[in-house]
Amino acid sequence: MTSQQQTFLDFYYRGISTSLFHLPRSLSSCVHMLLTELCVKDIEIVTLNNLEDLSHELIRSFNPSCKVPILVFMNESQIAMTECGAILTYILGKYDTSHLLHPNPADNAEGFAHYSQLFFFALSTVHPLLSIRIVEAQLQFGEGAGVPKAIDEWQDIVGPKLELYLEEKAGKFLYGDELSPVDMILSVPLSDAGDFGLLNDFPTLEAYLEEIQKQDCWKEAHVVVDNAKKRKDKIRRNPLHFRHGILRKQLQ
């Protein structure tokens, strides 16, 4: 394991320097994956044990929205970064100076433009649609929360567009045979989608996700904790029951 992991209480009582607050199966997983791939040693990963930890007063003091990822610099000002895209960009700028995982705009402006397009498409379109508008809305409010309309958007627009991107890739992943931050971001909403059978119509996406899930960095970021079990139990109690029959999936 490349980045030393601490329990939530270890952090609370020890006051470690720069730290990433992480909850498996949340958007913070892609940040965890990036730190692992870049072999970052000087950022501690603080793994929260369950959803209840998000409401802890320490988390609330850093991010009133009680969401992760949170990257905290334990200096005099105790700056806290709470936007996933900003955190990923900061880590890439500081630790990927050789541009192993993202294009250098000075050398490859067109490649960087394409990378940026996919980066923000994954973060601003795919993740909110799958993980929030469909999965979380279904778990919290049921299918009356505008979920069927979001399903149509995924089936008819976003899913096919993403499949087209993947069909044009040159290797196992979007930028060859090495994971990029875009792949890491996409692994979060696609994992959510897979739990609900939302990838059944997209075999290219299913195969792509399976390749990501084989990577050590993905496995480390998705250690099964209390929250993961609770979430699966909740999905079993709330399967999708929409007019798209193919989308129904009961977890065995």
TIMI-312977 format. One record per residue (C-alpha): z, x, y; residue number from 0. Coordinates in pm, 1 decimal, m for minus. Each point is the difference from the previous one (the first is absolute). Layout:
# residues N
{rec {Z X Y} NUM}
...
END
This chain:
# residues 252
{rec {0.0 0.0 0.0} 0}
{rec {m110.9 162.9 321.4} 1}
{rec {216.8 m177.5 257.9} 2}
{rec {373.0 m18.6 m66.3} 3}
{rec {110.4 m358.7 m46.8} 4}
{rec {336.4 m132.4 112.2} 5}
{rec {170.1 m330.4 m64.0} 6}
{rec {51.1 m237.4 290.4} 7}
{rec {374.3 74.3 23.9} 8}
{rec {m60.1 376.3 m22.1} 9}
{rec {m201.7 m27.9 318.6} 10}
{rec {247.5 m228.9 168.2} 11}
{rec {291.9 238.9 m47.5} 12}
{rec {m177.0 337.1 20.0} 13}
{rec {m229.8 m45.4 297.3} 14}
{rec {m304.4 191.2 m126.0} 15}
{rec {m250.5 134.2 254.9} 16}
{rec {m353.1 m145.0 m9.2} 17}
{rec {m8.3 m286.1 m250.7} 18}
{rec {m233.4 m267.4 m129.4} 19}
{rec {152.8 m335.7 m90.2} 20}
{rec {m192.1 m133.5 m298.0} 21}
{rec {7.9 m313.4 m213.9} 22}
{rec {m217.0 4.0 m314.8} 23}
{rec {m280.8 m258.1 m4.2} 24}
{rec {m3.0 m13.4 380.3} 25}
{rec {m239.8 158.1 249.5} 26}
{rec {225.3 305.8 14.2} 27}
{rec {m136.0 92.4 m343.6} 28}
{rec {m318.3 141.7 152.3} 29}
{rec {206.6 228.0 226.4} 30}
{rec {204.2 114.5 m301.2} 31}
{rec {m325.0 75.1 m185.0} 32}
{rec {m135.3 204.1 290.4} 33}
{rec {316.8 210.0 25.1} 34}
{rec {m21.1 67.9 m373.2} 35}
{rec {m368.7 95.9 5.6} 36}
{rec {55.8 237.1 293.5} 37}
{rec {310.4 153.0 m163.7} 38}
{rec {206.1 m64.1 312.6} 39}
{rec {343.7 156.9 m40.9} 40}
{rec {171.7 m66.6 330.6} 41}
{rec {m2.6 m380.8 2.3} 42}
{rec {264.2 m171.0 m211.4} 43}
{rec {m100.8 m319.8 m175.7} 44}
{rec {272.8 m263.0 18.4} 45}
{rec {m77.0 m258.8 m267.7} 46}
{rec {153.2 m339.6 66.7} 47}
{rec {123.2 m175.5 m312.6} 48}
{rec {m89.9 m359.8 77.0} 49}
{rec {m111.4 m246.3 266.0} 50}
{rec {356.4 m47.7 119.3} 51}
{rec {7.6 362.6 119.9} 52}
{rec {m261.2 m90.7 260.2} 53}
{rec {256.5 m207.5 185.8} 54}
{rec {251.0 285.6 14.5} 55}
{rec {124.7 76.0 350.5} 56}
{rec {m137.8 354.2 m19.5} 57}
{rec {m352.0 m126.9 m75.9} 58}
{rec {31.9 m262.4 272.5} 59}
{rec {102.8 268.1 251.7} 60}
{rec {m321.8 190.9 m66.5} 61}
{rec {m228.3 m302.9 m35.3} 62}
{rec {123.9 m345.0 111.6} 63}
{rec {m276.6 m153.4 m212.9} 64}
{rec {176.6 141.8 m308.5} 65}
{rec {m322.7 129.1 m154.5} 66}
{rec {m107.6 329.5 m152.0} 67}
{rec {m141.2 260.1 24.1} 68}
{rec {233.1 157.1 255.2} 69}
{rec {m26.2 369.4 77.9} 70}
{rec {312.6 122.0 178.4} 71}
{rec {32.0 331.0 181.8} 72}
{rec {369.6 83.8 4.0} 73}
{rec {m0.8 188.7 329.3} 74}
{rec {190.0 m87.1 316.6} 75}
{rec {m227.7 m292.9 78.1} 76}
{rec {m21.7 m124.0 m363.0} 77}
{rec {m362.1 m108.7 42.7} 78}
{rec {m109.1 m251.7 m261.3} 79}
{rec {m364.6 m65.5 m87.0} 80}
{rec {m52.8 m346.2 m147.7} 81}
{rec {m378.3 m49.4 m8.0} 82}
{rec {m154.2 105.1 m331.4} 83}
{rec {m330.5 113.8 151.4} 84}
{rec {180.1 211.4 259.7} 85}
{rec {221.8 158.5 m266.6} 86}
{rec {m297.4 84.7 m221.8} 87}
{rec {m189.3 145.8 296.5} 88}
{rec {300.8 212.2 99.5} 89}
{rec {42.7 135.7 m354.1} 90}
{rec {m371.0 80.3 m31.6} 91}
{rec {m3.0 172.8 338.0} 92}
{rec {301.7 215.2 m81.0} 93}
{rec {m39.7 72.3 m370.8} 94}
{rec {m373.5 m35.2 m77.3} 95}
{rec {m127.3 256.9 249.0} 96}
{rec {m259.1 118.7 m254.7} 97}
{rec {m137.7 m355.6 m17.8} 98}
{rec {23.4 m20.1 m376.6} 99}
{rec {69.6 m373.8 5.2} 100}
{rec {m181.4 m115.9 312.9} 101}
{rec {m317.3 111.3 183.5} 102}
{rec {12.8 227.7 300.0} 103}
{rec {m167.9 m181.1 292.9} 104}
{rec {m99.0 334.1 155.1} 105}
{rec {m203.2 94.8 m308.0} 106}
{rec {m103.9 m341.6 m128.4} 107}
{rec {8.3 m264.1 270.4} 108}
{rec {m199.2 m255.5 m200.4} 109}
{rec {218.2 51.1 m306.3} 110}
{rec {313.9 m38.5 209.1} 111}
{rec {m136.7 m320.8 153.3} 112}
{rec {m63.3 m142.6 m346.8} 113}
{rec {344.2 111.0 m116.1} 114}
{rec {163.9 m160.7 305.5} 115}
{rec {m187.9 m325.0 m59.1} 116}
{rec {127.7 m19.8 m358.6} 117}
{rec {351.1 113.6 100.6} 118}
{rec {43.8 m285.9 245.6} 119}
{rec {m188.6 m248.6 m218.4} 120}
{rec {254.4 68.1 m276.2} 121}
{rec {300.3 m7.7 231.6} 122}
{rec {m97.2 m277.6 241.5} 123}
{rec {m211.5 m232.6 m215.7} 124}
{rec {55.6 45.5 m374.3} 125}
{rec {376.8 48.1 3.0} 126}
{rec {87.9 m291.7 232.8} 127}
{rec {m235.4 m230.8 m187.9} 128}
{rec {114.9 76.6 m354.0} 129}
{rec {361.9 106.1 34.7} 130}
{rec {108.3 m228.1 285.2} 131}
{rec {m228.4 m301.1 44.7} 132}
{rec {m41.5 m59.9 m374.4} 133}
{rec {273.6 162.3 m209.4} 134}
{rec {302.3 m15.2 229.9} 135}
{rec {m95.8 m340.0 138.8} 136}
{rec {m30.1 m139.1 m353.2} 137}
{rec {334.5 147.5 m104.3} 138}
{rec {181.2 m128.9 307.5} 139}
{rec {m168.5 m327.4 88.5} 140}
{rec {m224.7 m107.7 m286.4} 141}
{rec {m369.7 m75.3 12.0} 142}
{rec {26.4 m222.0 305.9} 143}
{rec {38.5 297.8 233.7} 144}
{rec {m371.4 46.2 62.4} 145}
{rec {m36.1 199.9 m320.8} 146}
{rec {m313.5 m175.0 m138.1} 147}
{rec {m192.3 88.7 319.1} 148}
{rec {111.8 361.1 m34.5} 149}
{rec {m110.9 m3.1 m365.6} 150}
{rec {m347.2 m109.5 111.2} 151}
{rec {m11.4 283.2 253.3} 152}
{rec {90.0 249.7 m271.3} 153}
{rec {m243.3 m141.7 m256.3} 154}
{rec {m295.5 m46.5 231.4} 155}
{rec {29.4 269.6 266.0} 156}
{rec {259.1 277.1 m31.5} 157}
{rec {m9.0 51.2 m377.9} 158}
{rec {m380.7 32.8 m20.9} 159}
{rec {m2.4 229.8 305.0} 160}
{rec {258.1 227.4 m159.6} 161}
{rec {m191.1 1.3 m328.2} 162}
{rec {m311.2 108.1 190.8} 163}
{rec {190.8 292.3 151.7} 164}
{rec {117.0 105.3 m344.1} 165}
{rec {m343.6 m25.4 m157.9} 166}
{rec {m121.7 254.4 255.6} 167}
{rec {278.8 252.7 m69.1} 168}
{rec {m87.8 342.9 m137.2} 169}
{rec {283.9 41.6 m252.1} 170}
{rec {302.4 m174.1 m149.0} 171}
{rec {133.2 m71.7 347.4} 172}
{rec {m149.5 m81.6 338.3} 173}
{rec {m50.3 365.1 96.9} 174}
{rec {m77.8 165.0 m332.8} 175}
{rec {247.4 83.7 m273.5} 176}
{rec {296.9 59.9 229.8} 177}
{rec {221.8 m275.8 136.4} 178}
{rec {m31.2 m65.5 371.6} 179}
{rec {246.5 m185.7 223.9} 180}
{rec {m239.0 m297.1 m13.7} 181}
{rec {39.0 m17.5 m378.6} 182}
{rec {376.2 20.4 40.7} 183}
{rec {7.2 m288.4 247.3} 184}
{rec {m226.2 m216.0 m216.0} 185}
{rec {217.5 55.6 m307.1} 186}
{rec {274.9 m214.4 157.8} 187}
{rec {m188.4 m328.4 63.3} 188}
{rec {m217.4 43.9 m309.5} 189}
{rec {312.7 35.8 m215.6} 190}
{rec {129.9 m324.0 151.5} 191}
{rec {m335.4 m164.1 m62.5} 192}
{rec {m3.4 119.9 m360.2} 193}
{rec {338.6 m161.8 m64.9} 194}
{rec {m148.6 m335.8 97.3} 195}
{rec {m333.1 37.3 m177.6} 196}
{rec {m187.3 33.3 328.7} 197}
{rec {m209.1 289.0 m134.1} 198}
{rec {m140.2 m189.9 m296.9} 199}
{rec {m331.2 m58.1 177.2} 200}
{rec {m21.8 362.0 114.0} 201}
{rec {m27.9 238.5 m297.5} 202}
{rec {m84.3 296.3 225.3} 203}
{rec {324.9 m51.4 189.8} 204}
{rec {195.9 m31.9 m323.9} 205}
{rec {m137.8 328.7 m133.1} 206}
{rec {61.5 170.0 334.5} 207}
{rec {362.6 m116.0 10.0} 208}
{rec {54.9 117.4 m357.5} 209}
{rec {m114.2 349.9 99.3} 210}
{rec {244.4 5.9 291.5} 211}
{rec {285.7 m119.0 m218.9} 212}
{rec {m58.2 290.0 m238.7} 213}
{rec {84.0 250.3 274.5} 214}
{rec {342.4 163.5 4.3} 215}
{rec {47.5 m74.6 369.3} 216}
{rec {m47.5 m372.7 m65.0} 217}
{rec {250.3 4.5 m285.6} 218}
{rec {259.8 181.3 210.5} 219}
{rec {m38.2 m245.4 286.7} 220}
{rec {37.9 m301.7 m228.9} 221}
{rec {315.0 81.0 m189.6} 222}
{rec {130.3 m324.1 m145.9} 223}
{rec {313.9 m106.6 184.8} 224}
{rec {193.7 m324.4 34.3} 225}
{rec {m248.9 m134.6 252.0} 226}
{rec {m298.5 44.5 m231.2} 227}
{rec {168.0 m200.7 m276.7} 228}
{rec {106.0 m274.7 241.4} 229}
{rec {m352.2 m17.5 138.2} 230}
{rec {m158.1 m35.7 m345.1} 231}
{rec {250.9 m270.3 m91.8} 232}
{rec {m90.7 m185.9 317.8} 233}
{rec {m372.9 27.3 m75.1} 234}
{rec {60.7 m145.6 m345.7} 235}
{rec {164.1 m299.4 164.5} 236}
{rec {m277.3 m34.8 259.9} 237}
{rec {m341.5 50.5 m163.9} 238}
{rec {m306.8 m79.8 204.4} 239}
{rec {m129.2 m353.3 m57.5} 240}
{rec {m305.3 m24.6 224.9} 241}
{rec {m340.6 m153.6 m49.7} 242}
{rec {m132.7 345.2 m98.4} 243}
{rec {106.1 m18.9 m363.7} 244}
{rec {m81.1 365.2 m59.0} 245}
{rec {278.5 94.1 238.0} 246}
{rec {277.9 m142.0 m212.7} 247}
{rec {199.4 266.4 m177.3} 248}
{rec {334.0 m26.7 m174.0} 249}
{rec {170.9 336.6 m48.2} 250}
{rec {82.6 55.0 m365.0} 251}
END
